[in-house]
Amino acid sequence: MYPGRLSVSLLFTALVVAVLPALGAGTAHAAPERRLEKKTAVLTRSLPGYPVSGTPANRQLQRANVYVHYDEDGDIILETDAWVKGDPSSNPDTAVRAHLGVVAGNSCELTGHYDDGVVPNGRKYWVWERDLPSPRNWDCAVVMTIDRASGATVDAMGGSLTNQYAQPRLTVAQPRLLDKAQKQVRLVRRVAQDHTFVVKNTGEYRARNVVVTARGKGMKTVRRNAGTLAPGAEASVKVPLRLMSRKKRATVRITASGSGVSTSRIVRVRAVKAPAKPRAGAWRSTDKTFTFKVRKGRITGFRGINMRMQCGGYGTFPTYRNVSLTFPTVKVPRHGYVDAIKKYRKGNVWYTATLRGRVVGKKMTQARYTYSTAGGCRVSEGFTARRR
């Protein structure tokens, strides 16, 4: 590589003028939060005067692709693929050279060239250069074939570089209730009920300050934060949906937005009557693992016995032991769905337990108890229960 604007660059400036009459930077426009990912050029026409008269086919360019990659860590990488019309193996004295430049008026001022690591591969040559220096505002490129012995150029193609940006792209999935997708949400009027929405960033750039909003006629407007989502990351957001209208049917628009991008999903809502209140008394699961009591609409004294706990198992052989665990008192909402989580800490160790299920009258269905703590130790037991 030769730094700076050398005489070889000036030599080709006049040639680029003819092939790039309208070359220039793209028009700025409003866009979502994004970062420059790469600049690309697809070159298919030789510059005026090229190929040089009498140049054999194995030195004539057929096509060239130029990529300037801008990594998030600040590295700038040049990659060039060039194809010749003949078989380059028949003329090992041919090499490919890539130039980057900056548009000045109708010309391209070349700032240097890169030809280290030229590798013939059938009819394709490859130029690769890492840690490119400033300036970073290249907007034109020239690729040429040269004679290794004399350094003379025998064919050349030029064109403009096009910016390509990485930006976030959000999706929001169907609402989930007790881990089951809901095509339609059933709500008891004026009773808030949590539904889980999975928001995912399918783009190639992080989305900051993602907010999930539920809004609709006859519905209470709710906003919940999902934080920052890296490319490919997702977040489960609990949104309390509440129907305020007297109508039997409504719709709610769920919108996820952040970093200038957004997506929406329309969810149908149907009003339903409140289920039977949980029957007071002693309850027990059908497998006799869980026992608890219901008092004044609350689950209390919850206890699970002889449950199988697994520890480890991530790259090592798991271990198992039987444990007995509890859960604190939790209220059964008027809609009947319990979705409670308890996190607590002892010393430097965190413990997390959840209790979920639907309680109606004398039955608890779709229920699951989970528990996790340090060392990859976890319990997950599904069950159904009845009042004894």
C-alpha positions in Angstrom: 0.0 0.0 0.0 1.2 3.5 -0.8 -0.2 6.2 1.5 -1.3 9.6 0.4 -2.2 10.9 -3.0 0.6 9.7 -5.2 1.3 10.4 -8.9 -0.3 7.1 -9.9 -3.6 8.4 -8.4 -3.4 11.7 -10.4 -2.7 9.7 -13.5 -6.0 7.9 -13.3 -8.1 10.9 -12.2 -8.8 12.0 -15.7 -9.8 8.4 -16.6 -12.3 8.3 -13.8 -13.9 11.6 -14.9 -15.3 10.0 -18.1 -16.8 7.0 -16.4 -18.2 8.7 -13.4 -20.0 11.8 -14.7 -22.6 11.9 -11.9 -20.5 10.5 -9.1 -21.1 12.0 -5.7 -22.2 11.3 -2.2 -25.7 10.0 -1.5 -28.4 12.5 -0.5 -28.8 12.6 3.3 -32.2 11.6 4.6 -33.8 10.9 7.9 -33.2 7.3 9.0 -33.4 5.1 12.1 -30.5 4.9 14.5 -27.9 3.0 12.6 -24.2 2.5 11.9 -22.2 2.3 8.7 -21.7 -1.4 8.0 -19.9 -1.3 4.6 -19.4 0.4 1.3 -19.7 -1.5 -1.9 -19.1 -1.1 -5.6 -19.9 -3.4 -8.4 -17.7 -2.6 -11.4 -18.6 -3.9 -14.9 -17.2 -1.4 -17.4 -13.6 -0.6 -18.2 -12.3 3.0 -18.0 -11.8 4.8 -21.3 -8.6 3.6 -23.0 -8.7 0.2 -21.3 -7.9 -2.5 -21.8 -4.7 -1.4 -23.5 -4.6 -2.3 -27.1 -3.4 -5.9 -27.7 -4.0 -6.9 -24.1 -4.6 -10.7 -24.0 -7.9 -12.0 -22.5 -6.2 -13.4 -19.4 -5.4 -9.8 -18.4 -8.8 -8.3 -19.2 -11.2 -7.6 -16.3 -14.7 -9.0 -16.6 -16.1 -7.8 -13.3 -14.9 -6.5 -9.9 -16.6 -6.2 -6.5 -15.2 -3.9 -3.9 -16.2 -4.1 -0.2 -15.1 -1.7 2.6 -16.2 -3.3 5.9 -16.6 -1.1 9.0 -16.5 -3.4 12.0 -18.1 -2.3 15.3 -14.7 -2.5 17.0 -13.4 0.3 14.7 -11.5 -1.9 12.2 -11.8 -1.1 8.5 -11.3 -4.0 6.1 -11.0 -3.8 2.3 -12.0 -6.9 0.3 -11.9 -7.0 -3.5 -13.0 -9.8 -5.8 -12.0 -9.5 -9.5 -12.6 -11.8 -12.4 -10.7 -11.8 -15.7 -11.9 -13.1 -19.0 -9.2 -15.7 -19.5 -7.4 -18.2 -17.3 -5.0 -16.3 -15.0 -2.9 -19.4 -14.4 -1.7 -19.2 -17.9 -0.1 -15.8 -17.2 1.4 -15.7 -13.6 2.8 -12.2 -14.2 -0.6 -10.6 -13.9 -1.8 -9.1 -10.6 -4.8 -7.1 -9.4 -4.6 -3.8 -7.7 -7.5 -2.0 -5.8 -7.6 1.8 -5.2 -9.9 3.7 -2.9 -10.6 7.4 -3.5 -12.6 10.5 -2.6 -14.9 12.3 -5.1 -13.8 15.8 -6.0 -16.2 17.4 -8.4 -16.6 14.9 -11.2 -13.4 13.1 -10.5 -12.1 10.5 -8.1 -8.9 11.3 -6.3 -7.2 8.1 -5.4 -5.6 8.0 -2.0 -3.5 4.9 -2.3 -3.6 1.3 -3.6 -3.7 -2.2 -2.1 -2.3 -5.3 -3.8 -0.7 -7.4 -1.1 -2.1 -10.9 -0.9 -3.3 -11.2 -4.5 -4.4 -14.8 -4.9 -5.5 -16.2 -8.2 -8.4 -18.6 -7.8 -9.5 -19.9 -11.2 -10.6 -16.7 -12.9 -11.0 -14.8 -9.6 -8.4 -12.6 -7.9 -8.7 -11.6 -4.3 -7.3 -8.5 -2.5 -7.7 -8.2 1.3 -6.3 -5.5 3.6 -7.1 -5.0 7.3 -6.7 -1.9 9.6 -7.1 0.6 6.8 -6.1 4.1 7.8 -8.0 7.4 7.6 -9.6 9.0 5.7 -12.7 6.9 6.1 -14.8 8.9 3.7 -14.0 7.0 0.5 -16.8 7.1 -2.0 -15.2 5.8 -5.2 -13.0 2.9 -6.2 -10.8 1.7 -9.1 -9.7 -1.9 -9.7 -7.0 -2.7 -12.3 -4.9 -5.5 -13.6 -1.2 -4.8 -13.8 1.9 -6.4 -15.2 4.0 -7.6 -12.3 7.3 -7.0 -14.0 6.8 -3.5 -15.3 4.0 -2.3 -13.0 2.1 -1.1 -16.1 -1.7 -1.1 -16.0 -3.3 -3.1 -18.7 -7.0 -2.9 -17.7 -9.0 -0.7 -15.2 -12.6 -0.4 -14.0 -14.0 2.4 -11.8 -17.2 3.3 -10.0 -18.9 4.8 -7.0 -19.1 3.3 -3.5 -22.6 2.9 -2.0 -23.1 3.1 1.7 -24.9 0.2 3.4 -26.1 0.6 7.0 -26.8 -1.9 9.8 -29.9 -0.9 11.8 -32.3 -2.6 14.2 -35.5 -4.4 13.2 -38.1 -5.3 15.8 -40.7 -8.0 15.8 -43.4 -8.7 18.4 -45.0 -12.1 18.8 -48.5 -13.2 19.7 -49.5 -12.7 23.4 -48.7 -15.6 25.6 -50.7 -16.7 28.7 -49.1 -19.4 30.9 -46.6 -20.0 28.0 -49.4 -20.6 25.5 -49.8 -18.4 22.4 -53.2 -16.6 22.3 -54.9 -15.7 19.1 -57.5 -13.9 21.1 -57.3 -12.3 24.5 -60.1 -13.0 27.0 -60.4 -10.4 29.7 -62.7 -9.8 32.7 -63.8 -6.2 32.5 -61.8 -3.7 34.5 -59.4 -6.4 35.8 -55.8 -6.1 34.6 -54.3 -9.4 33.4 -50.7 -9.9 32.5 -49.9 -11.3 29.0 -46.3 -11.9 27.9 -45.1 -10.4 24.6 -41.7 -11.6 23.1 -40.0 -8.7 21.4 -37.0 -9.6 19.2 -34.4 -7.5 17.4 -33.9 -9.3 14.0 -31.7 -6.5 12.7 -27.9 -6.1 12.6 -27.6 -3.2 15.0 -28.7 -2.8 18.6 -32.0 -1.3 19.5 -31.9 1.0 22.6 -34.6 2.0 25.0 -37.2 -0.4 23.5 -40.7 0.4 24.8 -43.8 -1.9 24.4 -47.1 0.0 24.3 -50.6 -1.4 24.4 -53.2 1.0 23.1 -56.8 0.6 21.8 -60.3 2.0 22.0 -61.9 0.9 25.3 -58.5 -0.4 26.5 -56.3 1.1 29.2 -53.0 2.4 27.7 -50.0 0.7 29.1 -46.2 1.2 28.5 -43.5 -1.2 29.6 -39.7 -1.0 29.0 -37.8 -3.8 27.3 -34.4 -2.2 27.6 -31.6 -2.5 25.0 -31.7 -5.5 22.6 -28.5 -6.6 20.8 -28.8 -8.0 17.3 -30.6 -11.3 17.5 -31.6 -10.8 21.2 -35.1 -10.9 22.5 -37.0 -9.9 25.7 -40.2 -11.2 27.3 -42.3 -8.3 28.4 -45.3 -8.7 30.7 -48.0 -6.2 29.7 -51.1 -5.9 32.0 -54.1 -5.7 29.6 -57.3 -4.1 30.9 -60.6 -3.8 29.1 -62.5 -0.7 30.2 -65.3 -0.7 27.6 -68.7 -2.3 28.1 -68.6 -3.8 24.6 -68.0 -7.5 24.2 -65.2 -7.1 21.7 -62.3 -4.8 21.2 -58.8 -4.7 19.7 -55.5 -3.6 21.1 -52.5 -2.5 19.2 -49.2 -3.7 20.7 -46.3 -1.6 19.5 -42.6 -2.1 20.1 -40.4 0.8 19.4 -36.8 1.9 19.9 -33.8 3.6 18.1 -36.2 5.0 15.5 -37.8 1.8 14.4 -41.1 0.2 15.4 -43.4 -2.7 14.8 -47.1 -3.3 15.7 -49.4 -6.2 16.2 -53.2 -6.1 16.4 -54.7 -8.4 19.1 -58.4 -9.2 19.3 -60.0 -8.8 22.8 -63.1 -10.5 24.1 -64.9 -9.7 27.3 -65.7 -12.8 29.5 -67.4 -13.3 32.9 -65.2 -13.7 36.0 -64.7 -17.4 36.8 -65.8 -19.0 40.1 -63.8 -17.8 43.1 -61.3 -20.4 44.5 -62.9 -22.6 47.1 -61.5 -22.1 50.6 -59.9 -25.1 52.3 -57.0 -27.6 51.9 -55.8 -28.4 48.4 -53.5 -31.1 47.0 -52.1 -32.0 43.6 -53.2 -35.2 42.0 -49.7 -36.7 42.4 -49.6 -35.6 46.0 -46.4 -33.6 45.5 -47.9 -30.2 46.3 -50.2 -29.1 49.1 -51.5 -25.7 50.0 -54.5 -23.9 51.5 -56.9 -21.2 50.1 -58.0 -18.5 52.5 -59.8 -15.4 51.6 -58.9 -15.8 47.9 -55.2 -16.4 48.6 -52.9 -19.4 48.2 -51.0 -19.9 51.4 -48.8 -22.6 53.0 -47.7 -23.8 49.6 -45.2 -26.7 49.8 -43.7 -29.2 47.4 -42.2 -32.4 48.7 -39.8 -35.0 47.2 -39.1 -33.0 44.0 -36.3 -33.9 41.7 -33.6 -31.2 41.5 -30.9 -31.2 38.8 -27.6 -29.4 39.3 -25.0 -28.7 36.7 -25.2 -30.5 33.3 -23.6 -27.6 31.3 -20.5 -29.4 29.9 -20.4 -31.7 32.9 -22.5 -34.7 34.1 -25.6 -33.4 36.1 -26.3 -34.5 39.6 -29.7 -35.0 41.2 -31.3 -34.9 44.6 -34.8 -34.8 46.1 -35.8 -31.6 47.8 -38.8 -30.0 49.5 -39.5 -26.3 48.8 -42.1 -23.6 49.6 -43.7 -20.5 48.0 -45.0 -17.4 49.9 -48.6 -16.4 50.1 -50.0 -15.2 46.8 -53.4 -13.7 45.8 -55.6 -15.3 43.2 -56.6 -12.5 40.8 -60.3 -12.1 39.8 -59.5 -13.5 36.4 -58.2 -16.7 38.1 -54.7 -16.8 36.6 -51.8 -16.9 39.0 -48.4 -15.8 37.7 -46.2 -15.0 40.6 -42.4 -14.8 41.0 -40.3 -14.6 44.2 -36.7 -13.6 44.1 -34.6 -13.5 47.3 -31.0 -13.5 48.4 -29.1 -15.3 51.1 -25.5 -14.1 51.4 -24.1 -14.0 47.9 -26.6 -16.5 46.5 -29.8 -15.6 44.6 -32.9 -17.9 44.6 -35.8 -17.6 42.2 -39.2 -19.4 42.4 -42.3 -19.1 40.3 -45.9 -20.4 40.7 -48.2 -20.3 37.8 -51.6 -21.8 37.0 -55.4 -21.2 36.6 -57.5 -21.5 39.7 -61.3 -21.8 39.2 -63.7 -23.0 41.9 -62.3 -26.3 43.2 -59.6 -26.9 40.5 -56.1 -25.6 39.7 -55.0 -26.4 36.1 -52.1 -25.6 33.8 -50.0 -25.2 36.9 -46.2 -25.2 37.2 -43.7 -24.6 40.0 -40.1 -23.7 39.2 -37.1 -23.0 41.3 -33.5 -22.1 40.4 -30.3 -21.1 42.3 -26.5 -21.1 42.0 -24.6 -24.0 40.5 -27.2 -24.5 37.7 -29.6 -26.1 40.2 -33.2 -26.1 39.1 -36.6 -27.7 39.6 -39.6 -27.5 37.2 -42.7 -29.5 38.0 -46.1 -29.3 36.3 -49.2 -30.3 38.1 -53.0 -30.0 38.6 -54.6 -29.7 42.0 -58.1 -29.9 43.7 -59.6 -28.9 46.9 -59.7 -32.0 49.2 
